[in-house]
Amino acid sequence: MTAQADQATDERAAVRETAQRARVAAVALRTLTRDEKDAALVAMADALDASAARIVTANAADVDRARESGTSEAIVDRLTLTPPRIAAIAQALRDVASLPDPVGEVVRGYTLPNGLQVRQTRVPLGVVGMIYEARPNVTVDAAGLCLKSGNAALLRGSSSAASSNAALVEVMRSALAEVGVPADAVQLVPGETHDSVTHLMTARGLVDVVIPRGGAGLIRNVVENSTVPVIETGVGNCHVYIDRDADIDKAVAILLNSKAQRVSVCNAAETVLVHRDIADAFLPRALEALKDAGVTIHGDSRFALHATGAQIGFEEVTDDDWAAEYYSLDIAAGIVDSIDDALEHIRHWSSGHTEAIVSDSQSAIQHFIAGVDSAAVMVNASTRFTDGGEFGFGAEIGISTQKLHARGPMGLAELTTTTFVVTGDGHIRT
């Protein structure tokens, strides 16, 4: 056996041993009270605040490596932790602590004619594997949401955030131990190669579910190769449709916020579609606002006529543009003849994440809602609101674009499954 094969064997064993420890911890987590879980979350938050300087130092090493390797500034932004960002991450844990405990919630309950009482109740999934890229805040969000919902978290972040993730997990594990909660409720998956990802997503029987969160390639790899059940999160090719009956002030503000408020996130808009009947009134103001924000337009031939006069950065749109999740100050743009043309375009190119309509016409709004097939639809609101925190879930584990188990921002309830509890009084079936 070669040294490389020996390393692969050792790495697989290490991942499985970590998963086994997580499974033991998950059993203990099932019996924790809400007060015990909330105290652990607050302890983790306090520890993060107290260790902010140490975490920033570890993160700076990751950021330096990223810049040296030519990583785009949008990805560097997602990677960077600052004292205010650490404070916000810690506060997110406190916010999760303040939320109702989903475990034990009765989804439905009833009594059968024969007297049997049936209750469907929420229970933890068990061991949740997270596979994600670049964003160390996911390390804390995932740990907190998993703990609150009674699950053990196995965290496999990317090598680009290795120093940050190690520091964050060490701080959180120490806090858990201090309040008597198993530290193995939160663990980093060992291994420095991509093989450790494979070992995690094929640890069927030890890991109950895997959630990938990152680029299209990562998600596709996990979905296609995992033997552990997967909750698929998706990339965000989000669209804003400006209807013929849109309020222009609202439309300009919503488009600008959707595209330019923060470009490195999956709920940023990547395409704008404008109804031809409002183009002449809307586009001069919209293009001026986008130009001031530094946005480059990738537009169709009809859009080009307006962009030329606005002196905004412009390129001819391609199929790659229509399909792109830019993570930059770029937006694909087109003028459509009808709302149905907009819907047809969205159905063809959308990743199923978020679509927005700006319109004062209720009939157009209802037609749009019925016509799109995405996890979230924004009506006269920015696509940037598709977020667990903005929806009131606290932090989110990810945004699911699939249709089974969970869809859209996933909070605490989406990290549970259900058990049917049937209570009788000596009942037997005849």
DRENMIKE-631093 format. One record per residue (C-alpha): residue number from 1; residue in one letter; x, y, z. Coordinates in Angstrom, 1 decimal, padded with zeros to 4 digits. Example, Ala and Ser with C-alpha at 12.3 -4.5 7.8 and 13.67 -1.06 7.14 Angstrom:
BEGIN
    nr   rest       px       py       pz
     1      a    012.3   -004.5    007.8
     2      s    013.7   -001.1    007.1
***
This chain:
BEGIN
    nr   rest       px       py       pz
     1      m    000.0    000.0    000.0
     2      t    001.4    003.4   -000.9
     3      a    001.8    006.3    001.5
     4      q   -001.0    008.1   -000.3
     5      a   -003.3    005.1    000.2
     6      d   -002.3    004.8    003.8
     7      q   -003.2    008.5    004.3
     8      a   -006.6    008.0    002.7
     9      t   -007.3    005.0    004.9
    10      d   -006.3    006.9    008.0
    11      e   -008.4    009.9    007.0
    12      r   -011.4    007.8    006.4
    13      a   -011.0    006.2    009.9
    14      a   -010.6    009.6    011.5
    15      v   -013.8    010.9    009.8
    16      r   -015.8    007.9    010.9
    17      e   -014.4    008.1    014.4
    18      t   -015.5    011.8    014.6
    19      a   -018.9    010.8    013.3
    20      q   -019.2    008.1    015.9
    21      r   -018.5    010.7    018.7
    22      a   -021.1    013.0    017.2
    23      r   -023.6    010.1    017.3
    24      v   -023.0    009.6    021.0
    25      a   -023.3    013.4    021.6
    26      a   -026.6    013.4    019.6
    27      v   -028.1    010.9    022.0
    28      a   -027.4    013.2    024.9
    29      l   -028.7    016.3    023.0
    30      r   -032.1    014.7    022.5
    31      t   -032.8    014.8    026.3
    32      l   -031.6    018.4    026.9
    33      t   -034.2    020.9    028.1
    34      r   -034.7    024.2    026.3
    35      d   -033.1    026.0    029.2
    36      e   -030.0    023.8    029.0
    37      k   -029.7    024.4    025.2
    38      d   -030.3    028.1    025.5
    39      a   -027.7    028.4    028.3
    40      a   -025.2    026.6    026.0
    41      l   -025.9    029.0    023.2
    42      v   -025.4    032.0    025.3
    43      a   -022.2    030.6    026.7
    44      m   -021.0    030.1    023.1
    45      a   -021.9    033.6    022.2
    46      d   -020.1    035.1    025.3
    47      a   -017.0    033.0    024.5
    48      l   -016.9    034.3    020.9
    49      d   -017.2    037.9    022.1
    50      a   -014.4    037.3    024.7
    51      s   -012.2    035.6    022.1
    52      a   -012.8    038.1    019.2
    53      a   -009.1    039.3    019.0
    54      r   -007.9    035.7    018.8
    55      i   -010.4    034.9    016.1
    56      v   -009.6    037.9    014.1
    57      t   -005.9    037.0    014.2
    58      a   -006.7    033.5    012.9
    59      n   -008.9    034.9    010.2
    60      a   -006.3    037.3    009.0
    61      a   -004.1    034.3    008.1
    62      d   -006.9    032.9    005.9
    63      v   -007.5    036.3    004.3
    64      d   -003.8    036.8    003.6
    65      r   -003.6    033.4    001.9
    66      a   -006.7    034.1   -000.1
    67      r   -005.4    037.4   -001.4
    68      e   -002.0    035.9   -002.2
    69      s   -003.7    033.2   -004.3
    70      g   -005.7    035.7   -006.3
    71      t   -009.1    035.1   -004.8
    72      s   -011.7    037.6   -005.9
    73      e   -012.6    040.4   -003.5
    74      a   -016.2    039.2   -003.3
    75      i   -015.1    035.9   -001.9
    76      v   -012.5    037.6    000.4
    77      d   -015.4    039.6    001.7
    78      r   -017.3    036.5    002.6
    79      l   -014.2    035.1    004.3
    80      t   -013.3    038.1    006.4
    81      l   -014.2    038.3    010.1
    82      t   -014.0    041.7    011.8
    83      p   -014.9    042.5    015.5
    84      p   -018.3    043.8    014.4
    85      r   -019.0    040.7    012.3
    86      i   -018.0    038.5    015.2
    87      a   -020.2    040.4    017.5
    88      a   -023.1    040.0    015.0
    89      i   -022.4    036.2    014.8
    90      a   -022.4    036.0    018.6
    91      q   -025.7    037.9    018.7
    92      a   -027.2    035.5    016.2
    93      l   -026.6    032.7    018.7
    94      r   -028.4    034.7    021.4
    95      d   -031.2    035.3    018.9
    96      v   -031.5    031.6    018.3
    97      a   -031.6    031.0    022.1
    98      s   -034.6    033.3    022.3
    99      l   -036.5    031.4    019.7
   100      p   -039.0    028.6    020.6
   101      d   -037.6    025.1    020.9
   102      p   -038.9    023.1    017.9
   103      v   -038.2    019.8    019.6
   104      g   -041.4    018.3    021.0
   105      e   -043.7    020.7    019.0
   106      v   -046.9    018.9    018.0
   107      v   -047.3    019.2    014.3
   108      r   -050.7    017.7    014.4
   109      g   -052.7    015.7    017.0
   110      y   -056.1    014.0    017.0
   111      t   -058.1    011.2    018.5
   112      l   -059.3    008.3    016.3
   113      p   -062.8    006.9    016.6
   114      n   -061.4    003.9    018.5
   115      g   -059.9    006.1    021.2
   116      l   -056.3    006.0    020.1
   117      q   -054.6    009.4    020.5
   118      v   -052.2    010.3    017.6
   119      r   -049.6    013.0    017.9
   120      q   -047.0    013.9    015.3
   121      t   -044.1    015.6    017.1
   122      r   -040.9    017.2    016.1
   123      v   -037.6    015.4    017.0
   124      p   -034.0    016.1    016.0
   125      l   -032.5    014.7    012.8
   126      g   -029.5    013.4    014.7
   127      v   -026.1    014.1    013.2
   128      v   -026.0    016.8    010.6
   129      g   -023.0    017.2    008.3
   130      m   -022.3    020.6    006.9
   131      i   -020.1    021.0    003.8
   132      y   -019.5    024.6    002.9
   133      e   -017.1    027.1    001.4
   134      a   -015.3    030.3    002.5
   135      r   -017.8    031.6    005.0
   136      p   -016.7    031.1    008.6
   137      n   -019.9    032.6    009.9
   138      v   -021.6    029.4    008.7
   139      t   -019.5    027.5    011.2
   140      v   -021.2    029.3    014.1
   141      d   -024.6    029.5    012.5
   142      a   -024.7    025.8    011.8
   143      a   -023.4    024.9    015.3
   144      g   -026.0    027.1    017.0
   145      l   -029.0    026.0    014.9
   146      c   -028.0    022.3    015.2
   147      l   -027.6    022.6    019.0
   148      k   -030.9    024.4    019.5
   149      s   -032.7    021.7    017.4
   150      g   -031.0    018.9    019.3
   151      n   -028.6    017.8    016.6
   152      a   -024.8    017.2    016.6
   153      a   -023.0    019.2    014.0
   154      l   -020.1    017.9    011.8
   155      l   -018.6    020.9    010.1
   156      r   -016.5    020.6    006.9
   157      g   -015.5    024.1    005.8
   158      s   -013.1    024.8    003.0
   159      s   -009.4    024.9    003.4
   160      s   -009.5    028.7    002.7
   161      a   -011.1    029.2    006.1
   162      a   -009.2    026.5    008.0
   163      s   -007.6    028.8    010.6
   164      s   -010.8    030.7    011.2
   165      n   -012.9    027.6    011.6
   166      a   -010.5    025.9    013.9
   167      a   -010.5    028.9    016.2
   168      l   -014.2    029.3    016.2
   169      v   -014.9    025.6    016.9
   170      e   -012.3    025.5    019.7
   171      v   -013.9    028.5    021.4
   172      m   -017.4    027.0    021.1
   173      r   -016.4    023.5    022.3
   174      s   -014.7    025.0    025.3
   175      a   -017.9    026.9    026.1
   176      l   -020.0    023.8    025.8
   177      a   -017.8    021.8    028.1
   178      e   -018.0    024.6    030.7
   179      v   -021.8    024.3    030.9
   180      g   -021.9    020.5    030.9
   181      v   -023.0    019.9    027.3
   182      p   -021.0    017.4    025.3
   183      a   -018.3    019.2    023.4
   184      d   -018.6    016.6    020.6
   185      a   -021.9    018.3    019.7
   186      v   -019.8    020.6    017.6
   187      q   -016.8    019.1    015.7
   188      l   -014.7    019.9    012.7
   189      v   -014.4    017.0    010.2
   190      p   -010.7    016.0    010.2
   191      g   -008.6    015.9    007.1
   192      e   -007.1    018.4    004.7
   193      t   -007.9    016.7    001.4
   194      h   -011.2    016.6   -000.5
   195      d   -011.3    012.9    000.4
   196      s   -012.5    013.9    003.8
   197      v   -015.6    015.4    002.2
   198      t   -016.2    012.0    000.4
   199      h   -015.8    010.2    003.7
   200      l   -018.3    012.4    005.4
   201      m   -021.0    012.2    002.7
   202      t   -020.6    008.4    002.5
   203      a   -020.8    007.8    006.3
   204      r   -024.3    006.4    006.0
   205      g   -025.5    005.0    009.3
   206      l   -023.4    007.5    011.2
   207      v   -024.5    010.8    009.6
   208      d   -028.2    011.4    009.2
   209      v   -028.2    014.2    006.7
   210      v   -025.6    016.3    004.7
   211      i   -026.2    019.9    003.8
   212      p   -023.9    021.4    001.1
   213      r   -023.6    025.2    001.0
   214      g   -021.5    026.9   -001.5
   215      g   -020.9    027.1   -005.3
   216      a   -022.6    025.0   -007.9
   217      g   -019.7    022.6   -008.3
   218      l   -019.6    021.7   -004.5
   219      i   -023.4    021.3   -004.4
   220      r   -023.5    019.1   -007.5
   221      n   -020.7    016.9   -006.2
   222      v   -022.5    016.3   -002.9
   223      v   -025.9    015.7   -004.5
   224      e   -024.5    013.3   -007.1
   225      n   -022.1    011.3   -004.9
   226      s   -023.5    011.3   -001.3
   227      t   -024.9    008.1    000.1
   228      v   -026.1    010.1    003.1
   229      p   -029.4    011.9    002.5
   230      v   -028.9    015.4    001.2
   231      i   -030.8    018.7    001.7
   232      e   -029.8    020.6   -001.4
   233      t   -029.1    024.3   -001.1
   234      g   -028.8    026.2   -004.4
   235      v   -026.9    028.9   -006.1
   236      g   -028.7    032.2   -006.4
   237      n   -029.4    033.3   -009.9
   238      c   -032.1    035.7   -008.7
   239      h   -034.3    037.9   -011.0
   240      v   -036.0    041.2   -010.6
   241      y   -038.9    041.9   -013.0
   242      i   -040.1    045.5   -013.4
   243      d   -043.7    045.3   -014.5
   244      r   -045.5    047.8   -016.7
   245      d   -047.4    049.0   -013.7
   246      a   -044.5    049.4   -011.4
   247      d   -044.0    052.5   -009.2
   248      i   -040.7    053.8   -010.6
   249      d   -039.4    055.1   -007.3
   250      k   -039.9    051.8   -005.6
   251      a   -038.6    049.9   -008.7
   252      v   -035.3    051.9   -008.7
   253      a   -034.7    051.4   -005.0
   254      i   -035.5    047.7   -005.1
   255      l   -033.3    047.0   -008.1
   256      l   -030.4    048.9   -006.6
   257      n   -030.7    047.2   -003.3
   258      s   -031.1    043.8   -004.8
   259      k   -028.0    044.1   -006.9
   260      a   -025.6    046.4   -005.1
   261      q   -026.3    046.3   -001.4
   262      r   -024.0    043.3   -001.0
   263      v   -022.8    041.4   -004.1
   264      s   -021.2    038.4   -002.4
   265      v   -024.4    036.7   -001.3
   266      c   -026.7    034.2   -002.9
   267      n   -029.8    036.5   -002.6
   268      a   -028.3    039.3   -004.7
   269      a   -030.0    039.9   -008.0
   270      e   -028.2    038.7   -011.1
   271      t   -030.8    039.6   -013.8
   272      v   -033.2    042.4   -014.3
   273      l   -036.1    042.2   -016.8
   274      v   -038.0    045.3   -017.7
   275      h   -041.4    045.5   -019.4
   276      r   -041.2    047.4   -022.6
   277      d   -044.0    049.7   -021.7
   278      i   -042.2    051.2   -018.7
   279      a   -038.6    051.0   -020.1
   280      d   -038.5    054.6   -021.4
   281      a   -039.6    056.0   -018.0
   282      f   -037.8    053.6   -015.7
   283      l   -034.4    052.9   -017.3
   284      p   -032.9    056.5   -017.3
   285      r   -033.3    056.7   -013.6
   286      a   -032.4    053.0   -012.9
   287      l   -029.3    053.1   -015.1
   288      e   -028.1    056.3   -013.4
   289      a   -028.4    054.7   -010.0
   290      l   -026.7    051.5   -011.2
   291      k   -023.9    053.5   -012.8
   292      d   -023.3    055.4   -009.5
   293      a   -023.0    052.1   -007.8
   294      g   -020.4    050.9   -010.3
   295      v   -022.6    048.2   -011.9
   296      t   -021.8    046.9   -015.3
   297      i   -024.8    045.9   -017.6
   298      h   -024.7    042.7   -019.7
   299      g   -027.7    043.5   -021.8
   300      d   -029.7    042.5   -024.9
   301      s   -029.9    044.6   -028.0
   302      r   -032.9    046.6   -026.8
   303      f   -031.3    047.3   -023.5
   304      a   -028.2    048.5   -025.3
   305      l   -030.0    051.5   -026.7
   306      h   -030.8    052.8   -023.2
   307      a   -027.4    051.9   -021.8
   308      t   -025.5    053.9   -024.5
   309      g   -027.2    057.1   -023.5
   310      a   -026.6    056.5   -019.8
   311      q   -022.9    056.0   -020.4
   312      i   -022.9    053.0   -018.0
   313      g   -020.5    050.1   -018.4
   314      f   -022.1    047.8   -021.0
   315      e   -021.4    044.4   -022.6
   316      e   -023.6    042.3   -024.9
   317      v   -025.3    039.6   -022.9
   318      t   -024.5    035.9   -023.5
   319      d   -026.1    032.7   -022.4
   320      d   -023.3    032.5   -019.8
   321      d   -024.5    035.8   -018.4
   322      w   -028.1    034.8   -018.2
   323      a   -027.0    031.7   -016.2
   324      a   -024.4    033.5   -014.1
   325      e   -024.2    034.0   -010.3
   326      y   -021.8    036.9   -010.6
   327      y   -020.8    037.7   -007.0
   328      s   -019.8    041.0   -008.5
   329      l   -021.2    044.4   -009.6
   330      d   -022.5    042.9   -012.8
   331      i   -026.1    042.3   -013.9
   332      a   -027.7    040.6   -016.9
   333      a   -030.5    042.8   -018.3
   334      g   -033.3    042.5   -020.9
   335      i   -036.4    044.2   -022.1
   336      v   -039.5    041.9   -022.4
   337      d   -042.7    042.4   -024.2
   338      s   -045.0    040.9   -021.5
   339      i   -045.1    039.4   -018.1
   340      d   -045.4    036.0   -019.7
   341      d   -042.1    036.6   -021.6
   342      a   -040.5    037.5   -018.3
   343      l   -041.9    034.3   -016.7
   344      e   -040.6    032.1   -019.6
   345      h   -037.2    033.6   -019.2
   346      i   -037.1    033.1   -015.5
   347      r   -038.3    029.5   -015.8
   348      h   -035.5    028.8   -018.3
   349      w   -032.6    030.5   -016.4
   350      s   -033.5    030.6   -012.8
   351      s   -031.8    028.5   -010.1
   352      g   -035.0    028.4   -008.2
   353      h   -033.8    030.7   -005.4
   354      t   -035.6    034.0   -005.4
   355      e   -037.5    036.1   -007.9
   356      a   -039.0    039.6   -007.4
   357      i   -041.8    041.5   -009.1
   358      v   -042.3    045.3   -008.8
   359      s   -045.8    046.2   -009.7
   360      d   -048.9    048.0   -008.5
   361      s   -051.2    045.6   -010.4
   362      q   -052.6    042.8   -008.2
   363      s   -053.5    040.7   -011.2
   364      a   -049.9    040.9   -012.5
   365      i   -048.6    040.1   -009.0
   366      q   -050.8    037.0   -008.7
   367      h   -050.0    035.9   -012.2
   368      f   -046.3    036.2   -011.4
   369      i   -046.5    034.3   -008.1
   370      a   -048.4    031.5   -009.8
   371      g   -046.0    031.4   -012.7
   372      v   -042.6    031.1   -011.0
   373      d   -041.3    028.0   -009.4
   374      s   -038.8    029.2   -006.9
   375      a   -038.2    028.9   -003.1
   376      a   -039.1    032.6   -002.5
   377      v   -041.0    035.3   -004.4
   378      m   -040.6    038.9   -003.4
   379      v   -043.5    041.3   -004.1
   380      n   -042.4    044.9   -004.2
   381      a   -039.4    044.0   -002.0
   382      s   -035.7    043.4   -002.5
   383      t   -034.4    039.9   -003.2
   384      r   -032.0    040.5   -000.3
   385      f   -034.8    039.6    002.2
   386      t   -034.5    035.9    001.4
   387      d   -032.6    035.1    004.5
   388      g   -033.3    033.2    007.7
   389      g   -032.6    036.1    009.9
   390      e   -034.8    038.5    007.9
   391      f   -037.6    035.9    008.0
   392      g   -037.4    035.8    011.8
   393      f   -035.7    032.3    012.0
   394      g   -032.6    033.6    013.7
   395      a   -029.5    032.4    011.8
   396      e   -030.1    030.0    008.9
   397      i   -028.5    026.7    008.0
   398      g   -028.9    027.5    004.3
   399      i   -031.4    028.2    001.6
   400      s   -032.9    025.1    000.1
   401      t   -033.9    025.2   -003.6
   402      q   -035.2    021.6   -003.6
   403      k   -038.7    020.5   -003.0
   404      l   -038.4    017.6   -000.5
   405      h   -038.2    018.1    003.3
   406      a   -037.4    021.8    003.2
   407      r   -037.5    024.7    000.8
   408      g   -036.3    028.3    001.2
   409      p   -034.4    029.6    004.2
   410      m   -033.9    026.7    006.7
   411      g   -034.2    027.5    010.4
   412      l   -034.8    025.3    013.4
   413      a   -038.0    023.5    012.2
   414      e   -036.2    022.4    009.1
   415      l   -033.5    020.7    011.2
   416      t   -036.1    018.4    012.7
   417      t   -038.0    015.4    011.5
   418      t   -041.1    013.9    013.1
   419      t   -042.1    010.9    015.2
   420      f   -045.7    009.7    015.5
   421      v   -046.6    009.0    019.2
   422      v   -049.7    006.9    019.5
   423      t   -051.3    006.4    022.9
   424      g   -053.8    003.8    023.7
   425      d   -055.4    002.1    026.7
   426      g   -054.8   -001.6    026.0
   427      h   -055.8   -001.2    022.4
   428      i   -055.3   -004.2    020.1
   429      r   -056.0   -004.4    016.4
   430      t   -058.5   -006.9    015.2
***
